[in-house]
Amino acid sequence: MPQARFIVLLFSLLVSVNGVFAQEQTPSKKEIEELIFKASEYLNSAQFEKSLVAARSALRYATEINDAYLIANAYNAIAGNYDELSEADKAIFFYNKGLDYANKTDNDTLKNWLNNNLGNMYFFEKKEYEKGINFYKKSLQYSEKIADTTQLVFTKLNICWGYFDIGQFDKGKPYLDYINKYHGKYGDSTTIVALNLLNGMYFSAKNENKKAENFFLTAIKLGTEGKEKFDLSYSHEEYSKFLLKNGRHKEAYEHLAQFKKISDQLYDQDKLKKADIAGLNLELDEYKREIDKIEIEKESQALSLKKSQIIALLFFIILIVLLLLLYTLYKNNLFKKKANAELTLANEELMAANQKAEEASLLKTQFVSTISHELRTPLYGVVGITNMILDEHKELTNSPHLNSLKFSARYLLSLVNDILQINKIEEKRIVLETLTFNVPDEIGIITNSLEFIANKNENKVSIHVDETIPEFLIGDKLRFSQILMNLTSNALKFTKKGEVIISAKQVRVEGKVHFIEFSIKDNGVGIAKEDQAKIYDKFVQIGRKDDDYQGTGLGLSIVKRLIELFKSEIHLESQLNVGTTFSFTIGFESDAQKTQEIINNIEVDLTSSQILKVLVVEDNKINQMVTKKIIEKNNFKCDIVEDGFAAIGLVQKENYDIILMDINMPVINGFETTRRIRSLGITTPIVALTAFDKGEITEEAMSAGMNDIIIKPFEPVKLFQIINSQIIKRRNAGN
């Protein structure tokens, strides 16, 4: 049984101790470990009696302190002795006991050892090869789990030897290759003799006699010089077989005699007899443990019997209580079923209502989108043609009719934008932007744009800006301007022959954030106390008369929601026939470096001195005329086509600096037209020129290959800013 030898040496890894164990009445874990270490040392030197006595003491002490790890190690030591004494059944019994305790610990190394040892027993002693291989595989799994390459080499050596022992050299060869490859790095002196022996066995089987003899002689030399006497005896035995096979009978006999001599030294009769006695004592200990366990169980049963009457009485009482409880549960269950049925019905109704609400919300969104598109398209024509008339006929600049037409168109556009804005806010589709701006400039632009309303109602507008406010602030100036625009517009509409005061005052500074309080105060009609809670509701106009103030009732609702986006709130002070004050505080960042970066990123107009070639793809005749007029006024060359197919044909013949693409066209829409242009390898910037809301089409426009979007109707300056931006990007990309 060659491989038993590769079990025992693992115990030398358990502890590193010197000196003799001094027995005490209550030994510590360290002292028990010393006992197990001594047992392994005795076993390595074939002193079986001493090894079994030490292991027996260690097992008794480990059992007293109930340490599963130490118990498993002690059983492993005991089993190792029986393994070497060729008592396979006893060895398997104690190895299994050790594995039972090892499985109660988290020590994968110990489980690794015991599975390896059981693999040896079943493979070499019981000749149950499949069972032995299964234990070896479990050992390998633990070695891989704990990344123990040394143990992998060790176990694979055992598997290799097992296959060679039954003549299956081809199955053992992969394991031999692995050991040859990694033994130099991960093996040690305890397995070097066996490695040379296995190589000799393999080459002998393959009739490569010269290699085989070299390995056998190396194994014998290393075994003679070292302490591995078991492996030395096996080397003599296998070399004897090799010599006999090759007809070298005299030498074969000499090495067989050496094998017997070393084996007799290791297994002398006196040692075996003493080991039998020590082993018998171990078995008696094991039987005593079993008897003690039975006695404890009997005492426990007797105690249980004494308590049985009390338990029976308690059981009867509990049974009565349970019956009452079951009855209560039954009644409660009936009530729950009824309640659940009502709840299920209510839930189904709620889900149906929720589905209808979602459908209604979707329909509302689609309706708003469609209406806004259908209104913006003609508005683009109205605003554009009005501007054309005013540009071409300077004498009509002060015409009240044209100014009224232009104001009405812009007012209608603002109503459409208000409806879209409130819809976006409710669907949480607004994200604040980061731009740099000057507070006095923004207020001035707003008051100038509202000059028509102020003059109409004979109102004076006063502006007070705190001088401590930084020159440049960073924030969403568009949303901020919209808030001021709505509040100032309301103040001017509801005040006649009065004054509207717009104030901006810095109230505190936190780091780089400057908190500014804005207030819009008027001395107009005021708002009654009972109506003040309603003014932020959608489509609500307090005290409106048939010939009174214009609007949809969305302005203040939008203002409140936009201020909330800035993480602030709006405050109202008002008294009928005295006036109204709206105020709010917003924190804007002030950072000179960041401001300079934003200013530097603003594109410089590089197109004013150039004549660019622009292609407009638009099916609406009025829009064609308006767009062409705007573009040619800037000295650009403009070509018009009415559909996508015409555009695709034209861009293959002509080179354009930019393409303005309508989205909603018959036959083939703007998205598909763009995709086909891009498929031709044409990289000319394409800007969507559409009446759809930007948020609705951005994703599809970008995926189709468009570069930007501008919403109709637009200010000409906005169009040329986008054209300029795209020209710069294309030029930089070309560089």
Secondary structure, DSSP 4 states (H G I P E B T S, - for coil): -GGGHHHHGGGGGT----S-----SS--HHHHHHHHHHHHHHHHTT-HHHHHHHHHHHHHHHHHTT-HHHHHHHHHHHHHHHHHTT-HHHHHHHHHHHHHHHTTSS-HHHHHHHHHHHHHIIIIIS--HHHHHHHHHHHHHHHHHTT-HHHHHHHHHHHHHHHHHTT-HHHHHHHHHHHHHHHHHH--TTTHHHHHHHHHHHHHHTT-HHHHHHHHHHHHHHHHHSS-HHHHHHHHHHHHHHHHHTT-HHHHHHHHHHHHHHHHHHT-HHHHHHHHHHHHHHHHHHHHHHHHHHHHHHHHHHHHHHHHHHHHHHHHHHHHHHHHHHHHHHHHHHHHHHHHHHHHHHHHHHHHHHHHHHHHHHHHHHHHHHHHHHHHHHHHHHHHHHHHHHHH-GGGTT-HHHHHHHHHHHHHHHHHHHHHHHHHHHTT------EEE-HHHHHHHHHHHTHHHHHHTT-EEEEEE-TTS-S-EEE-HHHHHHHHHHHHHHHHHT-SSSEEEEEEEEEEEETTEEEEEEEEEE-SS---GGGTTTTTSTT--TT--TTS--S-S-HHHHHHHHHHHTT--EEEEEETTTEEEEEEEEEEE--HHHHHHHHHTSPP---TTS--EEEEE---HHHHHHHHHHHHHTT-EEEEESSHHHHHHHHTTS--SEEEE-SS-SSS-HHHHHHHHHHTT----EEEEESS-HHHHHHHHHHHT--EEEESS--HHHHHHHHHHHHHHHHHHH-
